[in-house]
Structure formats: structure tokens, C-alpha cells
């Protein structure tokens, strides 16, 4: 795959990311440590709606994130956050190579699903070489292979009430009693580069990087890329899900909209 030129919009987004990275160095502890800085939270909260609206105006619903040549792939894709969920249920899945894994897709759907890893691997797939941008200030390029989320959602047949896709995970971050979760709206969920990845750099997805499957939503920052996805729920509102903000970090002050 040929390397693509950097577009003006890419440069503007990178400048924005650089600015946020500088801010994070002093107060955010960037993305994987929650800060109690009210000033930072207020700033991000004020800009979230404007940023989301602006990004949707300047890019089409299906505008692609940049993809890279194989020569750009990092030797090791950096793991972060949880690297080994400690629950007995998850360890049992690891011990039998995820043979008993089932991905539930339920909620605001007409046809709930329960898909094995083999069934996910048999679904229409996409392979993409993309850059993961973390608000900690680092990035890494990897090759991801996975089932297209749009096809899986079509199987489940979302109802008219479905506004968001929520990803419930196996890991518990920062000792939280409830597991990690994240969410996307229907536009991002149906984006061509939004996949449930089961492969990384030509091999099965390692546990440290989110096995058996992890979300890749390439137009979003790294904290949206939920690992260890166990359950997908389509909902009309986040109100009854944990802190009600649509994600683990969002419940702790981060923006729900993390587009780049």
C-alpha cells in the first residue's frame, strides 16, 4: 500500500494533538491517568461539542484515517493500560485459547447475536495499517486485521432507538469495581475503518494488546480503542451505564468525543 501525502487537515489535527499533548504533560498525565484538575476538565468540556461539530463538517462520514506502508510498522506495538485482566473468567478463556469465547451483541437490536471467535474470523474482514495516537503523547503504527463492525451490526439489526454502541470489556483499570467500557455513535461504528481486531502484525492479537478482540476506530484517540471486548450493547442513552458519560475515562473527566 503506497504511503499517502499529509493533507492540510492532517497537519491541523496534528497541531491540535501537539497542543493537547503539551497540556497533558503538565496536568493531564496524558490519557491513562485521570487528573483532578478542574481547569483542564472545564476546558475540554467547553471544546468537545465544537470539536465534534467541526470535524463532522470538514470530513465526510466515511473519510478515512491515513494508512501506511508495511515499512512503517513498528517492531513491537506498544501495550498500555491493562495488559493482563485478572478475573477468573478471563483467565479461563486464555487457558483454552478463547475456544469458549462468545461475543454478545444485544440491546436495541432486533436480532441479538452470540458469536464465537471462529465466527468473527469468518466474517467479512479488513486489514489496515494505521497509527495509534495516545494522549500520553506517544504514537505507534501497527497492522490490524478484524471483522468490520458494520457487518456485525447489520446482522444484529439495530432498531431506530439505537444511538450508541457500547463496548463492555474484561479488564478492571485502576482497581475499579466495574470493568472498562467505551462507546461510539452510529456514524463511527459504521465507519469503514472501525473493526473488531483479532490480528496484529500478521499474527493473533496478543493478550497484552487486547485478545481476543479489541476495537479499532481509527479516527479516534487511543483511549477509545477498547481492549478485551466481551459484550456489545446498543443503547439510546448512557444514563444507566456506570457513570453515565459513555466511557471509563469519560466518567472520570475525559471528553467523550475523541476525534482526530
Wavefront OBJ file of the C-alpha trace (Angstrom):
o trace
v 0.000 0.000 0.000
v 1.502 3.349 -1.022
v 2.224 5.977 1.573
v -0.248 8.826 1.420
v 0.631 12.515 1.412
v -0.114 14.505 4.532
v -3.158 16.655 3.867
v -3.643 20.158 5.326
v -6.379 18.780 7.578
v -3.898 16.182 8.872
v -1.453 18.950 9.755
v -4.117 20.914 11.615
v -5.153 17.828 13.559
v -1.540 17.085 14.449
v -1.063 20.634 15.709
v -4.155 20.205 17.870
v -2.831 16.904 19.218
v 0.517 18.502 19.947
v -1.201 21.261 21.890
v -3.183 18.750 23.913
v -0.020 16.737 24.499
v 1.742 19.794 25.901
v -1.222 20.470 28.143
v -1.179 16.857 29.272
v 2.495 16.943 30.195
v 1.770 19.439 32.938
v -1.613 18.386 34.217
v -3.336 15.570 32.334
v -0.739 12.865 32.925
v -1.995 12.157 29.453
v -4.829 9.846 28.956
v -4.056 6.855 31.080
v -4.007 8.590 34.451
v -7.054 10.607 35.447
v -6.368 14.116 36.671
v -8.487 16.008 39.139
v -7.578 19.317 37.506
v -10.940 21.070 37.213
v -9.459 23.671 34.880
v -8.427 21.017 32.366
v -11.802 19.284 32.577
v -13.661 22.572 32.108
v -11.522 23.446 29.082
v -12.044 20.063 27.434
v -15.741 20.099 28.208
v -16.223 23.502 26.581
v -14.443 22.437 23.401
v -15.907 18.955 22.970
v -19.153 19.838 21.192
v -17.435 22.421 18.992
v -14.681 19.972 18.009
v -17.114 17.210 17.145
v -19.265 19.532 15.052
v -16.246 20.983 13.267
v -14.760 17.596 12.463
v -18.043 16.348 11.051
v -18.264 19.459 8.880
v -14.753 19.237 7.405
v -14.708 15.483 6.806
v -17.245 13.191 5.236
v -18.935 10.425 7.184
v -16.598 7.935 5.510
v -13.371 9.982 5.274
v -10.524 7.586 6.033
v -7.774 7.937 8.584
v -4.334 7.785 6.996
v -2.995 4.317 6.237
v 0.708 3.468 5.987
v 3.055 1.128 4.073
v 4.306 -2.091 5.668
v 7.723 -0.473 6.099
v 6.228 1.849 8.751
v 5.003 -0.959 11.042
v 6.655 -0.860 14.475
v 8.632 -3.948 15.505
v 6.541 -4.144 18.686
v 3.191 -2.475 19.124
v 3.331 -0.770 22.496
v 0.805 -2.152 25.010
v -0.676 0.220 27.558
v -3.414 0.349 30.165
v -4.389 -3.174 31.196
v -2.087 -5.843 29.796
v -3.495 -8.934 31.580
v -7.022 -8.926 33.022
v -7.018 -10.753 36.343
v -10.528 -12.176 36.531
v -11.007 -15.944 36.710
v -13.425 -15.815 33.787
v -10.903 -14.118 31.507
v -8.068 -16.410 32.581
v -10.235 -19.431 31.749
v -10.669 -18.058 28.223
v -6.908 -17.582 27.868
v -6.241 -21.115 29.123
v -8.333 -22.674 26.330
v -7.147 -20.273 23.601
v -10.513 -18.472 23.614
v -12.350 -21.553 22.306
v -15.265 -20.750 24.646
v -15.355 -17.042 23.826
v -18.700 -15.629 22.729
v -19.296 -12.016 21.756
v -22.819 -10.917 22.617
v -24.413 -8.128 20.563
v -27.641 -7.065 22.221
v -29.727 -4.159 23.461
v -31.512 -2.038 20.870
v -31.351 -4.734 18.190
v -33.942 -6.927 16.516
v -31.670 -9.974 16.153
v -29.269 -10.450 19.122
v -26.026 -12.266 18.346
v -23.620 -14.566 20.205
v -20.532 -15.025 18.030
v -17.535 -17.263 18.654
v -14.025 -16.146 17.783
v -14.119 -18.549 14.834
v -17.320 -16.913 13.583
v -15.773 -13.451 13.942
v -12.772 -14.590 11.929
v -15.107 -15.931 9.243
v -16.980 -12.620 8.945
v -16.083 -10.008 6.299
v -12.677 -8.661 7.339
v -10.489 -5.645 6.793
v -6.718 -5.250 7.195
v -5.347 -1.749 7.762
v -2.012 -0.232 8.760
v -2.734 2.780 10.943
v -1.242 4.958 13.645
v -2.435 4.779 17.229
v -2.281 8.219 18.873
v -2.347 8.236 22.681
v -2.976 11.386 24.677
v 0.098 10.411 26.695
v 1.981 11.866 23.744
v 3.208 8.711 22.003
v 2.106 7.011 18.803
v 2.701 3.627 17.200
v 1.926 2.126 13.809
v 0.539 -1.383 13.513
v -1.268 -3.634 11.061
v -4.703 -4.670 12.277
v -6.988 -7.364 10.902
v -10.526 -7.785 12.109
v -14.214 -8.102 11.432
v -15.926 -4.987 10.138
v -18.179 -3.741 12.902
v -20.727 -2.509 10.367
v -21.330 -6.050 9.106
v -21.766 -7.414 12.626
v -24.225 -4.656 13.466
v -26.176 -5.369 10.302
v -26.557 -8.968 11.442
v -27.987 -7.745 14.742
v -30.290 -5.229 13.012
v -30.181 -2.058 15.150
v -33.558 -0.572 15.988
v -34.494 3.062 15.388
v -33.785 3.717 19.092
v -30.113 2.748 18.782
v -27.894 5.834 19.072
v -24.695 4.436 20.568
v -22.650 1.255 20.522
v -21.194 0.387 23.934
v -18.223 -1.965 24.329
v -18.054 -3.805 27.665
v -14.625 -5.242 28.440
v -12.926 -7.837 30.641
v -10.375 -5.594 32.359
v -10.692 -3.512 35.515
v -8.475 -0.430 35.365
v -7.157 1.433 38.432
v -8.781 -1.131 40.716
v -12.279 -0.049 39.663
v -15.031 -2.487 40.707
v -16.701 -2.225 37.297
v -14.998 -3.249 34.055
v -13.665 -0.898 31.419
v -16.124 0.275 28.800
v -16.223 2.627 25.829
v -18.695 3.745 23.193
v -19.127 5.151 19.702
v -22.022 6.794 17.928
v -23.551 5.058 14.949
v -21.558 7.122 12.437
v -18.211 5.973 13.859
v -19.485 2.436 14.445
v -20.340 2.131 10.738
v -17.128 3.769 9.530
v -15.166 1.528 7.101
v -12.069 1.524 9.352
v -13.946 0.608 12.529
v -13.182 -3.049 13.127
v -13.039 -5.617 15.910
v -9.407 -6.637 15.547
v -8.305 -10.196 16.261
v -4.969 -9.897 14.447
v -1.932 -7.655 14.913
v 1.016 -7.534 12.504
v 0.078 -10.793 10.817
v -0.398 -12.848 13.993
v -3.155 -13.438 16.528
v -3.777 -10.456 18.770
v -1.610 -10.825 21.920
v -3.168 -10.687 25.365
v -1.192 -7.540 26.197
v -2.805 -5.796 23.218
v -6.376 -6.861 23.980
v -7.035 -10.503 22.963
v -9.272 -11.995 21.823
v -10.618 -8.830 20.173
v -10.193 -5.103 20.561
v -11.870 -2.138 18.994
v -10.048 -0.154 16.334
v -11.809 3.112 15.491
v -9.077 4.825 13.542
v -10.497 8.352 13.588
v -10.394 8.386 17.410
v -7.707 8.799 20.067
v -6.298 5.723 21.750
v -8.446 5.664 24.866
v -11.479 4.914 22.680
v -9.839 1.681 21.434
v -11.376 -0.687 23.975
v -9.421 -3.903 24.627
v -10.706 -7.327 25.760
v -14.179 -6.676 24.319
v -16.645 -9.190 25.783
v -20.031 -7.680 25.077
v -21.514 -5.077 22.719
v -24.685 -3.259 23.711
v -26.669 -0.866 21.538
v -28.368 1.838 23.587
v -30.329 5.038 23.292
v -28.587 6.683 26.257
v -25.612 6.217 28.599
v -27.641 7.229 31.658
v -27.812 3.752 33.199
v -24.274 2.644 32.328
v -21.705 3.186 35.080
v -21.034 6.940 35.412
v -23.327 7.853 32.529
v -20.732 9.602 30.331
v -20.109 6.859 27.778
v -16.727 5.504 28.837
v -14.365 4.681 31.697
v -12.193 7.762 31.200
v -15.148 9.940 30.243
v -16.725 9.124 33.622
v -13.503 10.499 35.109
v -13.415 13.777 33.189
v -12.279 12.999 29.654
v -14.125 14.059 26.512
v -16.499 11.537 25.032
v -15.665 12.876 21.558
v -12.024 11.999 20.812
v -11.854 12.505 17.046
v -8.521 13.292 15.360
l 1 2 3 4 5 6 7 8 9 10 11 12 13 14 15 16 17 18 19 20 21 22 23 24 25 26 27 28 29 30 31 32 33 34 35 36 37 38 39 40 41 42 43 44 45 46 47 48 49 50 51 52 53 54 55 56 57 58 59 60 61 62 63 64 65 66 67 68 69 70 71 72 73 74 75 76 77 78 79 80 81 82 83 84 85 86 87 88 89 90 91 92 93 94 95 96 97 98 99 100 101 102 103 104 105 106 107 108 109 110 111 112 113 114 115 116 117 118 119 120 121 122 123 124 125 126 127 128 129 130 131 132 133 134 135 136 137 138 139 140 141 142 143 144 145 146 147 148 149 150 151 152 153 154 155 156 157 158 159 160 161 162 163 164 165 166 167 168 169 170 171 172 173 174 175 176 177 178 179 180 181 182 183 184 185 186 187 188 189 190 191 192 193 194 195 196 197 198 199 200 201 202 203 204 205 206 207 208 209 210 211 212 213 214 215 216 217 218 219 220 221 222 223 224 225 226 227 228 229 230 231 232 233 234 235 236 237 238 239 240 241 242 243 244 245 246 247 248 249 250 251 252 253 254 255 256 257 258 259 260
